């Protein structure tokens, strides 16, 4: 057995050594020769296969599960090798964990390829990804057009941080194509939106926005948290950058914070990598390893949750104690036709508005037995959130009214419980309010 293992290791070293010699490099474990091979996957593979195998790199030990590299730094065979790597690191050469890591790189390759983009940079959280992309691409004097229906933290970055540094911000009704056409001008540098807004689930005509923005030379950045990676249509519609809060569906089990910025190699390995690696927003290797494991079941989990979410919306639609029920691809949603033209599903979240406002709404939430009360979404456990007093609390009342964030609004994230139990839980809770 020991002889077989040694032969296997030598074969791996020889394979990599030959590759290095063709590039004119010298062989050495400390000079990037640890990896036996890298499988980026091809377009011939189906999506679920890519989520299991995409971007895999194996060490000389030939492990089945992706290796976890818990290291801050990396060593070099010679001082000259260190100098060369700082001048230009190769695809599988690393310098410092804040700059890049083998486990993190596997995750970046796997999910960016799945979303249809050339590359990705993984960040410590979804908001680290949003902030990193915006700060990397904008400077004083630039103009940004954004949908007014954004997550509270995204609005803070735009209206408080970027505005403070001289970036001009124009907010528009994202559902109004004419509003985008009027707001995007020749000097607009970037357009920012949520493909499906949080928490009111507005659906934006992404193809139209991308066409309008590109005609003016602007980049389009899409926050894809609500659309989910499985049903994302950002790349298909022409978005230059897609940001995913991997805290949500990718982890999807209440464990890890994370985010990723996906786009062209020129954008990702240019201004975005430069900004994020120097400001410390990179993803932890253990998070990346956990995310890689979660990607293997991503489609199974999200498709089951999305199917259940539609059934929950169907069961609640028309309930006498609800002023409205919204799920993007359900007929009760005012933009269901647009939603269906862009994606096969509306995701894992629905909203409903309890008649009577805060008091009966809180009574309903407190009566839930299966679903939990929290401010997250896209978890394996069903979660009820009251946006007006939690995630969007900081917004002035006038802005809440404009966005439709009422005191009776509940954002309900459908988990992996039996759908009949979820429906019974909600109907029972509505009976007491």
C-alpha positions in Angstrom: 0.0 0.0 0.0 2.9 2.4 0.9 4.5 1.7 -2.6 1.2 2.5 -4.3 0.8 5.7 -2.4 4.4 6.8 -3.2 3.9 6.0 -6.9 0.7 8.0 -6.8 2.4 11.0 -5.2 5.3 10.8 -7.7 2.9 10.7 -10.6 1.2 13.8 -9.4 4.5 15.6 -8.9 5.7 14.6 -12.4 2.4 15.8 -14.0 2.7 19.2 -12.3 6.5 19.4 -13.0 5.8 18.9 -16.7 3.2 21.6 -16.7 5.7 23.9 -14.9 8.5 23.2 -17.3 6.3 24.1 -20.3 5.8 27.5 -18.6 9.5 27.9 -18.0 9.2 27.5 -14.2 11.1 25.3 -11.8 9.6 22.6 -9.7 9.2 22.8 -6.0 6.4 22.2 -3.5 7.0 25.6 -2.0 6.8 27.2 -5.4 3.1 26.3 -6.1 3.6 22.6 -7.1 1.3 21.2 -4.4 -1.7 20.7 -6.7 -2.0 17.6 -8.9 -4.6 19.2 -11.1 -7.5 21.7 -11.5 -10.8 20.8 -13.1 -12.7 23.9 -14.1 -15.6 21.9 -15.6 -16.9 22.6 -19.1 -20.1 23.8 -20.6 -21.0 20.1 -21.4 -21.7 19.4 -17.7 -25.2 20.1 -16.3 -25.6 22.5 -13.4 -25.9 20.1 -10.6 -22.7 18.3 -11.7 -20.9 21.7 -11.8 -22.0 22.4 -8.2 -20.4 19.1 -7.1 -17.1 19.2 -9.1 -16.5 22.7 -10.5 -13.2 24.3 -9.7 -11.9 21.2 -7.9 -8.1 21.2 -7.1 -6.6 18.1 -5.5 -3.3 17.9 -3.6 -0.7 15.1 -4.0 -2.7 13.2 -1.5 -5.7 12.8 -3.9 -8.4 13.7 -1.3 -12.1 13.2 -2.3 -13.4 16.1 -0.2 -11.9 19.5 -1.0 -8.9 20.3 1.1 -9.1 23.0 3.8 -6.1 25.2 3.9 -6.1 27.0 7.3 -3.0 29.1 6.8 -2.3 32.8 6.9 0.7 32.8 4.6 2.7 30.7 2.1 6.4 29.9 1.8 8.7 30.2 -1.2 11.6 28.0 -2.3 13.9 31.0 -2.8 13.9 34.7 -2.4 13.8 35.0 -6.2 10.6 32.8 -6.2 9.0 35.1 -3.6 9.9 38.2 -5.8 8.5 36.6 -8.9 5.2 35.7 -7.2 4.7 39.2 -5.9 5.3 40.5 -9.4 2.7 38.1 -10.8 1.2 35.1 -9.1 0.1 32.2 -11.2 -3.4 30.6 -11.1 -2.4 28.3 -8.3 0.2 30.4 -6.5 -0.7 32.2 -3.3 0.9 34.9 -1.2 -1.3 35.7 1.8 -4.8 34.6 2.9 -6.1 38.1 2.6 -5.1 38.0 -1.1 -6.2 34.5 -1.9 -6.3 30.9 -0.7 -6.6 27.5 -2.4 -9.8 26.6 -0.7 -11.3 30.0 -1.3 -10.2 29.9 -5.0 -12.0 26.6 -5.4 -15.2 28.2 -4.1 -14.8 31.2 -6.3 -14.3 29.2 -9.4 -17.2 26.8 -8.6 -19.9 29.4 -7.9 -18.9 32.0 -10.5 -18.9 29.4 -13.2 -22.3 28.2 -12.0 -23.6 31.7 -12.3 -22.1 32.0 -15.8 -19.3 34.5 -15.1 -15.6 34.3 -15.8 -14.4 34.8 -12.2 -15.4 35.8 -8.7 -13.9 37.2 -5.5 -15.2 35.8 -2.2 -15.8 38.1 0.7 -16.5 37.9 4.4 -20.2 38.7 4.0 -22.8 39.8 1.5 -22.4 43.4 2.5 -18.6 43.2 2.3 -19.2 42.1 -1.3 -21.6 45.0 -2.0 -19.4 47.5 -0.4 -16.3 46.1 -2.0 -17.7 46.2 -5.5 -19.1 49.7 -5.2 -16.0 51.2 -3.6 -13.7 49.5 -6.1 -15.5 50.8 -9.1 -16.6 54.3 -8.0 -14.8 57.6 -7.3 -15.7 61.1 -6.4 -17.8 62.8 -9.1 -19.2 59.5 -10.5 -23.0 59.1 -10.9 -24.9 56.0 -9.7 -28.5 55.2 -10.5 -30.1 52.7 -8.1 -33.5 51.2 -7.4 -35.0 52.8 -4.3 -36.2 49.4 -3.1 -33.0 48.2 -1.6 -31.9 46.4 1.6 -31.3 48.9 4.4 -27.6 48.3 4.6 -27.3 48.8 0.8 -29.1 52.1 1.1 -26.7 53.1 3.9 -23.6 52.4 1.7 -25.1 54.5 -1.1 -26.7 57.4 0.7 -24.4 57.8 3.7 -20.9 56.5 2.7 -20.7 57.0 -1.1 -22.5 60.3 -1.0 -20.1 61.5 1.7 -17.2 60.8 -0.7 -18.7 62.8 -3.5 -20.6 60.1 -5.5 -23.9 61.4 -6.8 -26.8 59.0 -6.2 -30.1 58.9 -8.0 -32.8 56.6 -6.7 -35.7 55.5 -9.0 -38.8 53.4 -8.9 -37.2 50.2 -10.1 -40.4 48.8 -11.6 -40.7 51.8 -14.0 -38.7 51.4 -17.1 -39.2 55.0 -18.1 -37.7 56.1 -14.8 -34.5 54.2 -15.6 -34.4 55.7 -19.1 -34.7 59.2 -17.6 -32.2 58.7 -14.8 -29.3 57.0 -16.6 -27.2 59.6 -18.4 -23.9 59.8 -20.3 -21.9 60.3 -17.1 -23.5 57.5 -15.2 -20.8 55.1 -14.1 -22.8 52.4 -12.5 -26.4 51.1 -12.1 -27.2 49.1 -8.9 -30.4 47.1 -8.2 -31.8 44.0 -6.5 -33.2 41.7 -9.2 -36.0 40.9 -6.7 -36.2 43.5 -3.9 -35.9 42.9 -0.2 -38.4 42.8 1.4 -41.2 43.9 -0.9 -40.3 41.5 -3.7 -40.6 44.0 -6.5 -39.4 42.6 -9.8 -37.2 44.7 -12.1 -37.1 44.3 -15.9 -33.4 43.5 -15.9 -33.0 43.1 -19.6 -34.3 46.6 -20.2 -32.1 48.2 -17.4 -29.0 46.5 -18.8 -29.7 47.6 -22.4 -30.3 51.2 -21.2 -27.2 51.3 -19.0 -24.9 49.7 -21.6 -26.1 52.2 -24.2 -24.8 54.9 -22.0 -21.6 53.1 -21.1 -22.6 52.3 -17.5 -21.9 49.0 -15.6 -24.8 47.1 -14.1 -24.4 45.6 -10.7 -27.1 43.2 -9.5 -27.7 42.0 -5.9 -29.0 38.5 -6.5 -29.9 37.5 -2.9 -33.6 37.0 -3.4 -33.4 35.5 -6.8 -31.1 32.8 -5.4 -28.0 31.4 -7.2 -30.2 28.6 -8.6 -32.7 30.9 -10.3 -30.3 33.8 -11.0 -30.8 35.5 -14.4 -28.3 38.3 -14.0 -25.7 37.0 -16.5 -28.3 35.9 -19.0 -29.9 39.4 -18.9 -26.6 41.2 -19.4 -25.5 42.3 -15.9 -21.8 43.0 -15.7 -21.6 42.0 -12.0 -23.7 39.7 -9.8 -23.3 39.8 -6.0 -24.6 36.9 -4.0 -24.9 36.9 -0.2 -23.7 33.3 0.3 -24.9 33.6 3.9 -28.3 32.9 2.4 -29.0 30.0 0.1 -25.4 28.8 -0.4 -24.8 28.2 3.3 -28.5 28.1 3.9 -28.2 26.5 7.3 -27.6 29.3 9.7 -23.9 28.8 10.1 -21.7 31.1 8.0 -21.5 34.7 6.8 -20.2 35.1 3.2 -20.6 36.9 -0.1 -19.1 36.8 -3.6 -18.7 39.3 -6.4 -18.9 37.7 -9.9 -18.0 39.2 -13.2 -15.4 39.3 -16.0 -11.9 38.4 -15.2 -10.8 42.0 -16.0 -13.1 43.4 -13.4 -12.6 40.8 -10.7 -8.9 40.4 -10.9 -8.5 44.1 -11.6 -10.1 46.8 -9.5 -12.2 44.5 -7.3 -9.5 42.2 -6.2 -7.1 45.1 -5.7 -9.6 46.9 -3.4 -10.9 44.0 -1.4 -7.5 42.3 -0.7 -6.0 45.6 0.5 -9.0 46.5 2.7 -9.4 43.1 4.4 -12.8 41.9 3.2 -11.7 38.5 2.0 -13.5 35.2 2.9 -12.2 32.9 5.6 -11.0 29.6 4.2 -13.1 27.6 6.6 -16.2 29.5 5.4 -15.2 28.7 1.8 -14.8 25.0 2.6 -18.2 24.9 4.3 -19.7 26.7 1.3 -18.2 24.1 -1.1 -19.9 21.4 0.9 -23.2 23.3 0.8 -23.0 23.9 -3.0 -23.2 20.1 -3.4 -26.8 20.2 -2.2 -27.7 23.8 -3.3 -30.1 22.9 -6.1 -31.8 20.1 -4.2 -32.5 22.4 -1.2 -33.4 25.6 -3.1 -35.7 23.9 -5.6 -37.5 22.2 -2.8 -37.9 25.4 -0.8 -39.0 27.4 -3.9 -41.7 24.8 -4.7 -42.9 25.0 -1.1 -42.9 28.8 -1.2 -45.3 28.8 -4.2 -47.6 26.3 -2.4 -47.6 28.5 0.7 -48.5 31.6 -1.3 -51.3 29.6 -3.0 -52.6 28.6 0.4 -52.5 32.1 1.9 -53.9 33.9 -1.2 -57.3 35.4 -0.5 -57.1 34.9 3.3 -59.5 37.3 5.0 -56.9 38.5 7.5 -54.3 39.3 4.8 -54.4 42.5 2.8 -52.1 41.0 0.2 -49.8 38.1 -0.5 -46.8 38.4 -2.8 -44.6 35.7 -4.4 -42.9 36.8 -7.6 -44.2 34.0 -10.0 -47.6 33.6 -8.3 -50.6 35.2 -10.1 -51.3 37.4 -7.1 -48.1 39.3 -7.7 -48.6 42.4 -9.9 -45.4 41.6 -11.9 -45.8 37.8 -12.2 -45.7 37.9 -16.0 -42.3 39.7 -15.9 -41.0 37.4 -13.2 -41.9 34.3 -15.2 -40.3 35.8 -18.3 -37.0 36.1 -16.5 -36.8 33.0 -14.2 -38.5 29.6 -13.7 -39.2 30.4 -10.0 -39.6 33.3 -7.7 -37.3 32.0 -5.0 -37.8 30.9 -1.5 -39.4 34.0 0.1 -42.9 35.4 0.1 -44.5 38.4 1.9 -47.9 39.0 3.3 -49.6 42.0 4.9 -51.6 41.3 8.0 -54.8 43.4 8.2 -54.7 45.8 11.2 -51.0 46.5 11.3 -48.5 45.8 14.0 -50.6 44.5 16.9 -52.3 41.6 15.0 -49.1 41.1 13.0 -47.0 40.5 16.2 -49.7 38.3 17.6 -49.6 36.1 14.5 -45.8 35.9 14.6 -45.8 35.1 18.3 -48.2 32.2 17.7 -46.0 30.5 15.1 -44.8 27.0 16.3 -42.8 25.7 13.3 -41.4 28.9 11.9 -38.9 31.0 13.9 -38.7 34.8 14.3 -35.4 36.1 13.0 -34.0 38.7 10.6 -32.3 36.2 8.2 -33.8 34.4 5.2 -33.0 31.5 2.9 -32.4 29.1 5.8 -33.3 25.5 6.1 -35.6 26.6 8.9 -38.7 28.7 8.0 -38.3 32.3 9.3 -40.7 35.1 9.8 -39.4 38.7 9.8 -41.1 42.0 10.6 -39.0 44.4 8.3 -40.5 47.6 9.6 -39.1 47.1 13.1 -35.9 45.1 12.2 -34.1 45.0 8.9 -35.6 48.3 7.6 -36.1 50.0 11.0 -33.7 52.8 10.2 -35.6 54.1 7.2 -37.8 57.1 7.8 -41.5 56.4 7.8 -42.0 58.3 4.6 -39.6 56.0 2.8 -41.2 52.9 4.3 -44.5 54.1 3.0 -43.1 54.7 -0.4 -41.6 51.2 -0.5 -44.7 49.5 0.9 -43.0 48.4 4.1 -46.1 48.6 6.3 -46.5 47.7 10.0 -48.4 44.6 8.9 -45.8 43.3 6.4 -44.2 39.9 7.1 -41.3 38.6 5.1 -41.6 34.8 5.3 -38.7 32.6 4.3 -39.7 29.0 3.5 -37.5 26.3 4.9 -37.1 22.6 4.4 -39.9 21.5 6.7 -42.8 19.6 5.3 -44.8 22.2 3.4 -48.1 21.0 4.9 -46.7 21.7 8.4 -45.6 25.2 7.3 -49.0 26.0 5.9 -50.8 24.6 9.0 -48.5 26.7 11.2 -49.3 29.9 9.3 -53.0 29.3 9.1 -53.2 28.5 12.8 -51.2 31.6 13.7 -53.6 33.7 11.6 -56.5 32.3 13.5 -55.3 33.9 16.8 -54.5 37.4 15.5 
